[in-house]
Amino acid sequence: MGGMDCFLSLAFGLGLLGGFAGLLFSVVRSLMWGTAWTRSALARPAWKAAAAELGLDFQPRPFTKLGVICGTIRGITITVKLERSGFWSLRDVWTRISLFGEGLAPNLSIEPKGITDRLGNMIGQHDLRVGDEEFDRKALVAGSETEMAALLDKGARERVVRLLIGRGARLEGKRMLLLAPGVVLTTRGMVSTLRELLEVAELLTVEGKDLPSRLADHAVGEWQPEVRYRNLAILVKRFPGTPEALRACREVAKRDESRIRVLALRHLQKEGLTPLAELVESDSSPEEYRLEALEHLLRELPRDGLAVFLERLIGSKCDGVRKRAFKALLSLKETPPLELLVEKLAGANPAATCDLVRAIGRLEDPNAEAALLPLLEHADPQVKTVVSGVLGRIGTIRAVEPLLACARGAGGLGKGELGAVARFAVKAIQRRLGEVDAGRLSVVEGEAEDGALSLAEGEGALSLEGVVEADGARAGEPISGEATLAAAPASAPPQPQEGAPDSDLGSERPLPPDARDAARRARP
């Protein structure tokens, strides 16, 4: 019996405690409700006055001391009422302001960008971007890209950030919603809030027929180049051939911004071909946009005029443009004449000179030798290396001594890329000229004493002794397989050797791997 008494006593005590807790909860909840009720009662005159000032209706609600503001202003339906989402504090009471319009960005949503949205951008989940860095950082935009560009001009972006994003409001498919914590107690506060939201709603309201016009205005008048470019890109993509697109492209084409000019001129078709060609040839334009314009011209220019245009570009100082012009010419099965290539050599930078020399080598024209020989004294080693390789293919006996002198200046025959290529160019010339005759060019086998290149007296013998270094040999040491060259008089035409190998860089002795690689890189 004692145990039962203890159990009953404990149950009775817990019941009293639970009842007390429930009573305390009811009292606290009543106090909260009472406070909210009191604030609602204080706000009622302010809301009624605000509705009257704006031309809206104030409708009282049963069981509350406040009511609802509702009505329509310039096609925008406005509704204001209180909402409760809990019982414990005034933070659970909200003033809900809703604006609705059929033309209010029907296919667009805008809301403040949170931490998760920023993380999404970091991992590649990008939202729509206007091109305004500050706006794109604060606002999360989704939906129609066309509506975004057309509606969010400079003024609209500023007001969206200040009046919509700054207040924590959001726009989604024809409806703008703001949940303001607490109760708006003053007429001035309510009127000011509604007018600001209504201003944003009107800026974001548009009819479909206005979209091309707005895009064109932004493409021409926006102050941020990225925003202008995005508007023009959307305009020519979604509304090509419209008067608005043509007007905007003609206006933009007058500007100096290469990227947007290329886009505008491309859309103008034949009207834009000549300005695009001028942009490609202009050294003041960035290479990226010159190449973009060149690709368009390769598709649109007639074939008879394209070859002439490309020949003008093969001497360009821009590496990308020059190489693309060479490639396009080859695809057209067009080869620039030797005279033009030689003319472009004057004043060309080292990279352009190398490309021009390689193109000259493709012509396989011995008449190019006279123009190439002076380049063996060029200050750039790469130029001399490429020239040496080409002379190995088209050079005559006149190129031998300059090639050997060039190799010596590089630190001795066979040393380094330039020396190796010059050496093999000499051997290539010898192989083309064939076996030795009186006053001809030959390579003799056997040992040779230390010596140097010299011109023999009389009917001219050009000899090379002891200047070619074999694998691992030092200058001046006896080596086998040295080259002895003899120059024939001009009246003795060179005779090709029967059974000569196809390669013009062949040698009687196997070449070291580094020398073979150097010779291969120098070949045109």
ZAMARGU-4260 file (C-alpha; in steps of 0.2 Angstrom, whole numbers, plus 5000, padded with zeros to 4 digits):
<rodrens>
0) 5000/5000/5000 | 5014/5012/5004 | 5021/5010/4986 | 5004/5013/4978 | 5003/5029/4989
5) 5019/5035/4983 | 5014/5032/4965 | 4998/5041/4966 | 5007/5056/4975 | 5019/5057/4961
10) 5006/5056/4947 | 4996/5070/4956 | 5012/5081/4957 | 5016/5079/4939 | 4998/5083/4934
15) 4998/5099/4944 | 5015/5103/4936 | 5008/5100/4918 | 4993/5110/4922 | 5003/5125/4928
20) 5014/5124/4912 | 4999/5124/4901 | 4992/5139/4911 | 5008/5148/4909 | 5009/5145/4890
25) 4991/5151/4888 | 4995/5167/4898 | 5011/5170/4888 | 5002/5167/4871 | 4988/5179/4877
30) 5000/5192/4881 | 5008/5190/4864 | 4992/5190/4855 | 4986/5205/4865 | 5002/5215/4860
35) 5000/5211/4842 | 4981/5215/4844 | 4986/5231/4852 | 4998/5235/4838 | 4985/5231/4825
40) 4973/5243/4833 | 4986/5257/4833 | 4990/5253/4814 | 4972/5253/4808 | 4970/5272/4806
45) 4987/5273/4797 | 4982/5259/4785 | 4965/5267/4782 | 4973/5284/4778 | 4987/5276/4767
50) 4973/5267/4757 | 4964/5283/4754 | 4979/5293/4749 | 4984/5280/4736 | 4966/5278/4729
55) 4964/5260/4737 | 4951/5252/4747 | 4953/5247/4766 | 4942/5233/4771 | 4940/5228/4789
60) 4941/5210/4794 | 4930/5201/4807 | 4939/5196/4824 | 4953/5208/4820 | 4956/5227/4824
65) 4965/5230/4807 | 4960/5224/4790 | 4966/5223/4772 | 4971/5236/4759 | 4967/5231/4741
70) 4964/5239/4724 | 4972/5242/4707 | 4984/5256/4701 | 4989/5257/4683 | 4985/5239/4680
75) 4994/5233/4695 | 4984/5224/4709 | 4989/5228/4726 | 4985/5218/4742 | 4991/5222/4760
80) 4987/5211/4775 | 4994/5204/4791 | 5000/5186/4793 | 5005/5176/4808 | 5016/5161/4807
85) 5019/5158/4826 | 5014/5163/4844 | 5029/5167/4853 | 5035/5184/4847 | 5031/5199/4837
90) 5043/5192/4824 | 5030/5180/4819 | 5019/5194/4814 | 5022/5200/4796 | 5015/5213/4784
95) 5012/5204/4768 | 5012/5216/4753 | 5008/5208/4736 | 5008/5216/4718 | 5001/5207/4703
100) 5001/5211/4685 | 4998/5201/4669 | 5013/5210/4661 | 5024/5210/4676 | 5039/5200/4670
105) 5028/5185/4666 | 5043/5173/4662 | 5056/5180/4675 | 5060/5178/4693 | 5072/5189/4704
110) 5076/5186/4722 | 5091/5190/4733 | 5106/5179/4731 | 5110/5169/4746 | 5126/5159/4751
115) 5120/5143/4743 | 5117/5153/4727 | 5135/5160/4727 | 5142/5142/4731 | 5132/5136/4716
120) 5140/5149/4705 | 5157/5143/4711 | 5154/5125/4706 | 5147/5130/4689 | 5128/5132/4692
125) 5126/5149/4685 | 5110/5160/4685 | 5106/5172/4671 | 5118/5186/4670 | 5115/5204/4665
130) 5133/5209/4663 | 5132/5222/4677 | 5145/5214/4690 | 5137/5222/4705 | 5119/5217/4700
135) 5124/5200/4696 | 5133/5198/4712 | 5117/5203/4722 | 5102/5196/4712 | 5098/5179/4707
140) 5089/5179/4690 | 5081/5165/4681 | 5069/5162/4667 | 5068/5171/4650 | 5085/5179/4645
145) 5076/5190/4633 | 5065/5198/4646 | 5079/5199/4658 | 5089/5210/4645 | 5074/5220/4639
150) 5068/5224/4657 | 5084/5227/4667 | 5091/5243/4661 | 5102/5253/4671 | 5088/5262/4681
155) 5078/5246/4683 | 5094/5237/4690 | 5097/5251/4703 | 5079/5251/4709 | 5078/5232/4710
160) 5094/5231/4720 | 5089/5246/4732 | 5070/5243/4733 | 5067/5225/4730 | 5083/5215/4735
165) 5087/5227/4749 | 5070/5224/4757 | 5071/5205/4754 | 5057/5205/4742 | 5056/5194/4727
170) 5048/5193/4710 | 5041/5177/4702 | 5030/5176/4687 | 5019/5191/4687 | 5019/5193/4706
175) 5030/5203/4717 | 5030/5199/4736 | 5037/5207/4751 | 5035/5200/4769 | 5040/5215/4781
180) 5043/5209/4799 | 5030/5217/4811 | 5016/5229/4808 | 5018/5245/4798 | 5012/5258/4810
185) 5012/5274/4801 | 5003/5281/4785 | 5020/5288/4778 | 5029/5271/4780 | 5015/5262/4771
190) 5013/5274/4757 | 5031/5275/4754 | 5033/5256/4754 | 5019/5254/4742 | 5025/5268/4730
195) 5042/5261/4729 | 5037/5243/4725 | 5024/5250/4712 | 5038/5260/4704 | 5048/5244/4702
200) 5033/5234/4696 | 5030/5247/4682 | 5048/5246/4677 | 5047/5227/4675 | 5031/5227/4666
205) 5032/5226/4647 | 5022/5220/4632 | 5030/5207/4620 | 5030/5220/4605 | 5041/5231/4616
210) 5055/5219/4618 | 5065/5222/4602 | 5064/5241/4604 | 5070/5240/4622 | 5084/5228/4617
215) 5090/5240/4604 | 5089/5255/4615 | 5100/5246/4628 | 5112/5239/4615 | 5116/5257/4610
220) 5113/5267/4626 | 5120/5256/4640 | 5136/5263/4648 | 5143/5245/4652 | 5150/5237/4637
225) 5146/5219/4643 | 5128/5224/4646 | 5127/5232/4628 | 5135/5216/4620 | 5122/5205/4629
230) 5108/5215/4623 | 5114/5216/4605 | 5118/5197/4605 | 5100/5193/4611 | 5092/5205/4599
235) 5101/5198/4583 | 5097/5180/4589 | 5079/5182/4594 | 5074/5196/4582 | 5085/5195/4566
240) 5081/5206/4552 | 5069/5218/4562 | 5071/5236/4559 | 5076/5238/4578 | 5090/5225/4575
245) 5097/5234/4560 | 5096/5251/4568 | 5106/5245/4583 | 5119/5236/4573 | 5122/5252/4562
250) 5124/5263/4577 | 5135/5250/4586 | 5146/5248/4571 | 5151/5267/4572 | 5159/5263/4589
255) 5177/5258/4592 | 5174/5243/4604 | 5180/5228/4593 | 5170/5214/4601 | 5153/5222/4599
260) 5157/5230/4582 | 5162/5212/4575 | 5145/5206/4581 | 5135/5221/4573 | 5145/5220/4557
265) 5142/5201/4555 | 5123/5204/4557 | 5124/5218/4543 | 5129/5204/4531 | 5136/5212/4514
270) 5135/5230/4522 | 5147/5225/4535 | 5160/5215/4525 | 5171/5230/4520 | 5172/5237/4538
275) 5176/5219/4544 | 5190/5218/4532 | 5197/5234/4538 | 5196/5228/4556 | 5205/5212/4552
280) 5219/5222/4544 | 5220/5235/4558 | 5235/5232/4570 | 5226/5242/4584 | 5212/5229/4586
285) 5214/5214/4598 | 5219/5198/4590 | 5204/5188/4597 | 5191/5199/4588 | 5202/5200/4572
290) 5202/5182/4571 | 5183/5181/4574 | 5180/5194/4560 | 5192/5184/4548 | 5182/5168/4551
295) 5166/5177/4546 | 5175/5184/4530 | 5182/5167/4525 | 5163/5161/4524 | 5156/5176/4516
300) 5168/5184/4504 | 5167/5178/4486 | 5182/5167/4481 | 5189/5178/4468 | 5191/5192/4481
305) 5196/5181/4495 | 5213/5176/4488 | 5218/5194/4486 | 5212/5199/4503 | 5222/5184/4511
310) 5238/5189/4502 | 5237/5206/4510 | 5236/5197/4527 | 5251/5186/4525 | 5263/5200/4531
315) 5253/5204/4546 | 5262/5207/4562 | 5248/5197/4571 | 5254/5179/4572 | 5236/5172/4573
320) 5230/5182/4558 | 5245/5178/4548 | 5245/5159/4551 | 5226/5158/4548 | 5228/5168/4531
325) 5242/5156/4526 | 5231/5141/4530 | 5216/5148/4521 | 5227/5151/4505 | 5233/5133/4505
330) 5215/5127/4507 | 5210/5137/4492 | 5225/5129/4483 | 5232/5146/4481 | 5251/5150/4483
335) 5256/5168/4485 | 5269/5173/4471 | 5287/5174/4476 | 5288/5193/4473 | 5274/5196/4485
340) 5282/5185/4499 | 5299/5194/4496 | 5290/5211/4497 | 5282/5206/4514 | 5299/5202/4521
345) 5303/5220/4522 | 5300/5227/4540 | 5292/5210/4546 | 5295/5205/4564 | 5305/5189/4567
350) 5289/5178/4569 | 5282/5185/4553 | 5299/5183/4544 | 5300/5164/4549 | 5282/5161/4542
355) 5286/5170/4526 | 5302/5161/4523 | 5293/5144/4526 | 5280/5150/4513 | 5294/5154/4501
360) 5302/5137/4504 | 5285/5129/4498 | 5287/5137/4481 | 5303/5127/4478 | 5309/5142/4467
365) 5328/5144/4466 | 5326/5162/4462 | 5321/5165/4480 | 5340/5162/4485 | 5345/5180/4482
370) 5332/5186/4494 | 5336/5173/4507 | 5355/5175/4508 | 5354/5192/4517 | 5343/5184/4531
375) 5358/5173/4536 | 5364/5189/4545 | 5348/5192/4554 | 5349/5196/4572 | 5336/5182/4577
380) 5344/5165/4578 | 5327/5157/4574 | 5326/5167/4558 | 5343/5161/4552 | 5339/5143/4557
385) 5323/5143/4546 | 5332/5152/4532 | 5346/5138/4533 | 5333/5124/4531 | 5325/5132/4516
390) 5342/5136/4508 | 5345/5117/4510 | 5331/5114/4498 | 5333/5128/4485 | 5350/5135/4487
395) 5365/5133/4475 | 5384/5134/4477 | 5382/5153/4482 | 5373/5148/4498 | 5387/5137/4504
400) 5400/5149/4511 | 5386/5160/4520 | 5379/5145/4527 | 5396/5139/4534 | 5400/5157/4541
405) 5382/5157/4549 | 5386/5140/4557 | 5403/5146/4563 | 5395/5161/4571 | 5383/5149/4580
410) 5398/5142/4589 | 5405/5129/4576 | 5397/5117/4564 | 5386/5104/4572 | 5384/5114/4589
415) 5367/5119/4593 | 5351/5120/4582 | 5357/5133/4570 | 5374/5125/4567 | 5366/5108/4564
420) 5354/5115/4552 | 5367/5125/4542 | 5378/5110/4541 | 5364/5099/4534 | 5359/5112/4522
425) 5377/5112/4515 | 5376/5093/4513 | 5359/5094/4505 | 5366/5107/4492 | 5380/5095/4488
430) 5368/5080/4486 | 5358/5089/4473 | 5374/5095/4463 | 5380/5077/4461 | 5397/5069/4459
435) 5412/5080/4458 | 5419/5086/4441 | 5431/5099/4437 | 5427/5114/4448 | 5411/5105/4455
440) 5405/5101/4473 | 5409/5085/4482 | 5411/5076/4498 | 5426/5065/4500 | 5429/5051/4512
445) 5445/5049/4522 | 5455/5059/4535 | 5458/5077/4533 | 5469/5089/4542 | 5463/5104/4552
450) 5458/5118/4541 | 5445/5130/4536 | 5434/5135/4521 | 5444/5144/4507 | 5442/5149/4489
455) 5455/5142/4478 | 5462/5153/4464 | 5459/5151/4446 | 5443/5142/4441 | 5437/5143/4458
460) 5438/5129/4470 | 5428/5131/4486 | 5435/5118/4499 | 5429/5114/4517 | 5442/5105/4528
465) 5442/5100/4546 | 5427/5111/4550 | 5413/5097/4552 | 5413/5090/4569 | 5409/5071/4570
470) 5400/5064/4585 | 5410/5070/4601 | 5425/5076/4591 | 5433/5093/4595 | 5437/5107/4582
475) 5454/5104/4575 | 5455/5085/4578 | 5457/5073/4563 | 5440/5065/4559 | 5434/5054/4544
480) 5421/5059/4531 | 5425/5078/4531 | 5418/5088/4517 | 5428/5096/4503 | 5418/5108/4492
485) 5423/5115/4476 | 5414/5129/4467 | 5411/5128/4448 | 5411/5143/4437 | 5394/5150/4433
490) 5394/5142/4416 | 5394/5124/4422 | 5376/5120/4426 | 5373/5108/4441 | 5370/5090/4436
495) 5359/5079/4447 | 5366/5063/4453 | 5358/5047/4448 | 5350/5037/4462 | 5352/5052/4474
500) 5340/5049/4489 | 5324/5060/4490 | 5329/5068/4506 | 5339/5084/4504 | 5346/5083/4521
505) 5354/5066/4519 | 5372/5062/4524 | 5384/5048/4522 | 5386/5046/4540 | 5371/5043/4553
510) 5365/5059/4561 | 5364/5062/4579 | 5346/5062/4586 | 5347/5080/4591 | 5354/5086/4574
515) 5340/5076/4565 | 5327/5084/4576 | 5334/5102/4573 | 5335/5099/4554 | 5317/5093/4554
520) 5311/5108/4563 | 5319/5120/4551 | 5312/5112/4536 | 5298/5122/4528
</rodrens>
